[in-house]
Structure formats: C-alpha cells, structure tokens
Amino acid sequence: ASQQWDKTIRSIAASARSIQKASKAAGVLLKRLNMAAKDVRGILAENRQPLKEAMAQLKTSIKSANGLMKEVNAVSSRTDARMEGMYQRLQSLAEQLGAVAESAQRLLDLISEQPSLLLFSKPKASTVIKQRPEK
C-alpha cells in the first residue's frame, strides 16, 4: 500500500510540474499575444486615414469594374445578335449557292448530253430578256 501511495504521489508531482510548465508557456504566449494586439492597434491607429482612403478607392474600383462588366456584357450581347444575323444571311446565301450549283450542274449535264444546243438552240420565249428602249 505504501508503494502504491508513493507511486501516486510521484505521478501527482509529475503532473503538477507539467501543469506548471504549461502555465509558464501559456503566460509567455499571452504576453506575446498582448504585444501583438498592441502592435496591431498601433498600426491601425497610425494608418486609419490611409486605410479609409484605400477602402474608398476599393469601393470606387469595384463600382468601376461592375460598370465595365455591364458594358462588356452589353457589347457581347450585341455581338451575339450581329453574329446570329450574319449566320442566318450566310446560311441563306449557302442555300442559294447550292441551288445555283444544282442549276449549273443540270446545264452542264444537258450540254454534255447535247453539245449542239450551245450552237443551235433558241431560248424559250419566257427566258428572253427584253431590252429597254433608250431615251
């Protein structure tokens, strides 16, 4: 029982020393934190006006950037609309070009089958182009 008691007392003493070391380390840390807090307060106090100005400039810059983004979005929207219109016109032209190519191919096929049409054919009455009388 005596050995058990000695063991318990040694354990309690070791724990007390550990707590004492931790307490000293915490005290040193607390002093350092207090010094850092004083430094931060001093820096803020010394730079209060420049910080206010920087914040005002930041707000102005954010507003400017917001306005710029709105302009960029508007330009992008207009560009998209123009591109869509150009795409539709190009698509129409491509369709027309396809029709012309088909007509040209039919004409070439006809001439290939009957080359004499180039020399001896007469245009249909509906395809004759009338010239306007000169004034």
Backbone bond lengths (Angstrom), bond angles and torsions (degrees), N, CA, C in turn:
res aa  C-N    CA-C-N  psi(-1)  N-CA   C-N-CA  omega(-1)  CA-C   N-CA-C  phi
1 A - - - 1.436 - - 1.516 110.09 -
2 S 1.318 115.80 -36.63 1.452 120.85 -179.42 1.521 110.53 -66.42
3 Q 1.322 116.44 -40.15 1.475 119.77 178.46 1.523 110.37 -66.17
4 Q 1.304 115.82 -39.57 1.470 120.09 178.55 1.518 109.30 -61.99
5 W 1.331 115.86 -42.52 1.456 120.80 -179.82 1.519 110.69 -64.50
6 D 1.344 118.52 -42.51 1.464 122.44 178.59 1.531 110.62 -63.08
7 K 1.301 114.84 -40.65 1.466 119.46 179.01 1.530 110.53 -62.75
8 T 1.289 116.83 -42.24 1.471 121.71 -179.27 1.515 110.03 -66.11
9 I 1.326 117.36 -41.19 1.471 121.24 -179.64 1.525 110.00 -66.74
10 R 1.334 117.03 -41.54 1.479 119.55 177.45 1.527 110.39 -62.88
11 S 1.311 115.94 -40.23 1.478 120.00 179.09 1.525 110.91 -64.45
12 I 1.324 115.95 -42.15 1.468 120.18 178.76 1.525 109.49 -65.38
13 A 1.330 117.82 -40.25 1.466 121.67 179.94 1.520 110.17 -65.18
14 A 1.337 117.18 -41.01 1.470 120.51 178.40 1.527 110.23 -64.87
15 S 1.312 115.78 -41.03 1.470 119.65 178.50 1.524 110.40 -64.30
16 A 1.327 116.50 -39.25 1.468 120.60 179.94 1.512 110.25 -65.43
17 R 1.360 117.26 -39.74 1.474 119.38 177.46 1.531 110.31 -64.71
18 S 1.339 116.90 -40.93 1.468 120.64 178.66 1.520 110.97 -62.81
19 I 1.323 115.50 -41.07 1.473 119.86 178.99 1.526 109.84 -66.03
20 Q 1.329 116.47 -38.65 1.457 120.58 179.30 1.530 110.46 -64.80
21 K 1.337 117.33 -43.34 1.477 120.93 177.62 1.527 110.29 -62.89
22 A 1.329 116.62 -44.40 1.470 120.41 179.68 1.514 110.56 -62.89
23 S 1.340 116.23 -37.93 1.456 120.94 179.60 1.523 110.57 -65.14
24 K 1.344 116.85 -42.57 1.464 120.43 178.02 1.534 110.06 -63.45
25 A 1.348 116.58 -44.18 1.471 120.11 179.38 1.525 110.73 -62.93
26 A 1.331 116.64 -39.33 1.468 120.46 178.02 1.516 110.26 -65.27
27 G 1.344 117.76 -38.09 1.462 121.33 178.02 1.518 111.17 -63.57
28 V 1.337 116.75 -42.96 1.467 120.70 178.18 1.530 109.50 -63.60
29 L 1.329 116.25 -43.88 1.466 120.53 179.24 1.520 111.03 -62.19
30 L 1.329 117.06 -41.82 1.463 121.25 179.18 1.532 110.77 -62.53
31 K 1.336 117.03 -41.84 1.466 120.06 177.68 1.526 110.55 -61.89
32 R 1.326 116.10 -43.52 1.471 119.65 179.36 1.521 111.40 -64.29
33 L 1.333 116.39 -41.15 1.467 119.52 177.70 1.524 111.40 -63.93
34 N 1.320 117.73 -39.93 1.472 120.99 177.47 1.521 110.64 -62.94
35 M 1.347 116.62 -41.56 1.468 120.01 178.70 1.531 110.35 -64.77
36 A 1.325 116.30 -42.24 1.467 119.94 179.09 1.524 110.59 -63.66
37 A 1.322 117.11 -41.80 1.466 120.85 178.54 1.523 110.46 -62.16
38 K 1.346 117.46 -41.71 1.468 120.75 177.64 1.536 110.01 -62.78
39 D 1.339 115.76 -42.44 1.466 119.38 178.67 1.528 111.21 -61.37
40 V 1.329 115.73 -44.12 1.470 119.55 -179.99 1.522 110.28 -63.28
41 R 1.345 116.53 -44.74 1.467 119.77 178.08 1.524 110.75 -60.14
42 G 1.347 116.59 -41.03 1.461 120.66 178.66 1.514 111.91 -63.94
43 I 1.327 116.07 -43.75 1.471 120.08 179.32 1.521 110.17 -63.32
44 L 1.329 116.14 -43.31 1.464 119.29 178.86 1.524 111.27 -63.99
45 A 1.324 116.67 -42.51 1.468 120.11 -179.76 1.531 110.71 -64.29
46 E 1.342 117.05 -42.47 1.460 120.66 -179.16 1.523 112.25 -68.70
47 N 1.308 116.22 -30.26 1.465 120.02 -173.92 1.527 112.72 -111.67
48 R 1.304 116.90 21.23 1.460 120.03 -177.27 1.528 111.59 -57.47
49 Q 1.325 117.19 -49.13 1.476 120.49 -178.32 1.531 111.41 -66.16
50 P 1.352 118.70 -48.60 1.467 117.23 177.64 1.529 112.97 -60.22
51 L 1.348 116.75 -34.86 1.464 119.07 177.59 1.527 111.06 -66.71
52 K 1.341 116.36 -41.05 1.471 119.87 177.37 1.529 110.13 -61.16
53 E 1.340 115.60 -44.29 1.466 119.83 179.87 1.518 110.77 -63.97
54 A 1.331 115.85 -41.86 1.469 119.37 179.04 1.525 110.76 -62.98
55 M 1.322 117.23 -40.25 1.469 120.46 178.02 1.523 110.71 -65.36
56 A 1.329 117.18 -40.40 1.467 120.01 178.06 1.526 110.31 -64.21
57 Q 1.338 116.35 -42.21 1.459 119.75 177.70 1.531 110.93 -64.47
58 L 1.312 116.42 -38.03 1.463 120.39 178.10 1.529 110.57 -62.80
59 K 1.338 116.30 -43.45 1.467 120.11 177.83 1.525 110.52 -61.61
60 T 1.339 116.37 -44.18 1.465 120.51 178.99 1.531 110.46 -62.65
61 S 1.320 116.05 -42.63 1.459 120.24 179.62 1.521 111.18 -63.40
62 I 1.327 116.60 -40.57 1.470 120.49 178.44 1.522 110.23 -63.81
63 K 1.337 116.79 -42.31 1.467 119.71 177.98 1.526 110.59 -63.22
64 S 1.334 116.30 -42.41 1.465 120.06 178.81 1.519 110.71 -63.48
65 A 1.322 116.15 -43.82 1.468 120.11 179.39 1.522 110.37 -63.27
66 N 1.326 116.73 -38.10 1.460 121.01 178.19 1.530 110.18 -63.52
67 G 1.336 115.91 -45.01 1.467 119.85 177.76 1.515 111.78 -62.89
68 L 1.319 115.85 -41.66 1.464 120.59 178.15 1.517 110.81 -62.01
69 M 1.328 117.24 -42.85 1.461 120.43 179.55 1.532 110.60 -63.76
70 K 1.340 116.96 -37.47 1.461 119.58 177.21 1.525 110.19 -63.35
71 E 1.349 116.80 -42.15 1.466 120.36 178.33 1.523 110.84 -64.19
72 V 1.330 116.29 -43.37 1.469 120.02 178.97 1.526 110.02 -61.21
73 N 1.326 117.29 -42.21 1.462 120.94 178.20 1.525 111.28 -63.37
74 A 1.339 116.81 -40.25 1.464 120.46 179.40 1.525 110.47 -65.39
75 V 1.337 116.64 -44.59 1.467 120.35 178.28 1.523 109.85 -62.34
76 S 1.308 115.87 -41.89 1.470 120.45 179.52 1.526 110.63 -61.92
77 S 1.326 116.36 -42.52 1.467 120.00 179.27 1.525 110.95 -63.53
78 R 1.357 115.84 -44.46 1.464 118.58 178.84 1.518 110.86 -63.79
79 T 1.323 116.02 -39.99 1.470 120.15 179.08 1.521 110.21 -63.81
80 D 1.321 116.22 -42.26 1.465 119.76 178.07 1.530 110.53 -59.87
81 A 1.340 116.52 -43.85 1.468 120.37 -179.77 1.526 110.39 -63.50
82 R 1.340 116.53 -43.01 1.469 119.84 179.00 1.519 110.81 -64.35
83 M 1.314 116.40 -42.68 1.461 120.30 -179.83 1.525 110.24 -62.85
84 E 1.324 116.96 -38.97 1.464 120.65 178.80 1.528 109.49 -63.42
85 G 1.351 116.74 -43.69 1.469 120.08 177.87 1.522 111.60 -62.58
86 M 1.335 116.64 -43.41 1.468 119.64 178.78 1.526 110.51 -65.08
87 Y 1.315 116.94 -38.50 1.464 120.42 178.87 1.527 110.53 -62.35
88 Q 1.334 116.12 -43.07 1.464 119.49 179.19 1.527 111.05 -64.38
89 R 1.352 116.84 -41.16 1.469 119.37 177.95 1.518 110.93 -65.22
90 L 1.333 116.72 -41.58 1.462 119.97 178.01 1.524 111.33 -63.13
91 Q 1.316 115.96 -39.15 1.459 119.93 178.86 1.537 110.27 -64.16
92 S 1.322 116.49 -41.76 1.459 121.03 177.97 1.530 110.56 -63.91
93 L 1.348 115.70 -44.46 1.466 119.38 178.38 1.525 111.09 -62.80
94 A 1.315 116.93 -38.61 1.463 120.55 179.29 1.530 110.06 -64.16
95 E 1.337 116.52 -40.49 1.457 120.07 177.84 1.536 110.39 -63.97
96 Q 1.337 115.34 -43.84 1.466 119.28 178.79 1.526 110.74 -63.64
97 L 1.317 116.29 -42.54 1.461 120.73 178.50 1.525 110.18 -62.33
98 G 1.321 117.49 -39.02 1.462 121.13 176.46 1.517 111.03 -61.36
99 A 1.328 116.99 -42.43 1.467 120.97 178.99 1.527 110.47 -64.82
100 V 1.345 116.53 -42.06 1.468 120.44 177.83 1.526 110.11 -63.00
101 A 1.329 116.38 -41.77 1.466 120.21 179.69 1.519 110.61 -62.98
102 E 1.328 117.26 -40.17 1.469 120.68 177.85 1.523 110.18 -63.97
103 S 1.330 116.97 -43.32 1.473 120.35 178.83 1.521 110.46 -63.31
104 A 1.331 116.04 -42.83 1.461 119.82 179.36 1.527 110.34 -63.50
105 Q 1.326 116.68 -39.55 1.468 119.93 179.10 1.526 110.61 -65.02
106 R 1.342 117.11 -41.44 1.474 119.67 177.59 1.515 110.80 -62.55
107 L 1.348 116.58 -41.40 1.459 120.77 178.31 1.525 110.60 -63.14
108 L 1.326 116.65 -45.50 1.473 120.22 178.56 1.527 111.28 -62.49
109 D 1.331 116.29 -40.48 1.468 119.67 177.48 1.528 110.40 -62.56
110 L 1.326 116.84 -42.81 1.466 121.04 -179.76 1.525 110.64 -64.43
111 I 1.327 116.88 -44.13 1.468 120.88 179.05 1.521 110.00 -66.19
112 S 1.308 116.26 -36.79 1.463 120.00 178.73 1.521 110.51 -63.98
113 E 1.332 116.47 -39.68 1.464 120.60 179.80 1.530 111.69 -75.86
114 Q 1.324 116.27 -34.52 1.470 119.70 -176.74 1.529 109.02 -136.80
115 P 1.332 119.31 77.60 1.462 121.87 -178.07 1.525 113.34 -61.04
116 S 1.323 117.77 -23.78 1.462 120.15 -178.57 1.523 112.10 -66.28
117 L 1.329 117.87 -17.66 1.459 120.57 178.76 1.529 111.57 -62.49
118 L 1.335 116.03 -27.33 1.460 119.49 179.21 1.526 110.96 -64.88
119 L 1.324 117.47 -33.48 1.455 121.04 -176.35 1.518 113.15 -96.33
120 F 1.341 118.80 -36.44 1.460 120.44 -167.73 1.510 115.91 -114.62
121 S 1.300 119.05 -2.73 1.466 118.16 -174.65 1.516 110.38 -80.11
122 K 1.311 114.52 155.19 1.456 121.42 175.61 1.523 107.33 -113.79
123 P 1.317 117.33 136.08 1.464 118.47 179.76 1.520 110.60 -67.39
124 K 1.305 114.75 148.87 1.461 119.79 176.46 1.518 108.60 -65.32
125 A 1.310 116.01 153.57 1.463 120.76 -178.05 1.528 111.35 -61.29
126 S 1.325 116.73 -34.67 1.466 119.25 -177.77 1.519 112.08 -72.02
127 T 1.352 117.73 -17.29 1.462 119.14 -177.83 1.522 112.77 -102.24
128 V 1.341 117.54 0.10 1.464 119.78 179.92 1.531 107.73 -73.05
129 I 1.305 115.37 132.58 1.457 120.85 178.79 1.510 107.92 -94.40
130 K 1.292 116.28 122.11 1.472 120.77 -179.82 1.504 108.64 -87.03
131 Q 1.300 115.50 137.13 1.456 119.93 177.51 1.518 108.84 -90.38
132 R 1.279 115.28 145.54 1.461 120.28 178.92 1.523 109.19 -78.26
133 P 1.291 117.11 141.41 1.467 118.43 176.53 1.522 110.00 -67.26
134 E 1.308 115.43 139.46 1.450 120.42 -179.36 1.521 109.41 -79.31
135 K 1.293 115.58 145.68 1.479 120.39 -177.97 1.497 110.97 -95.68
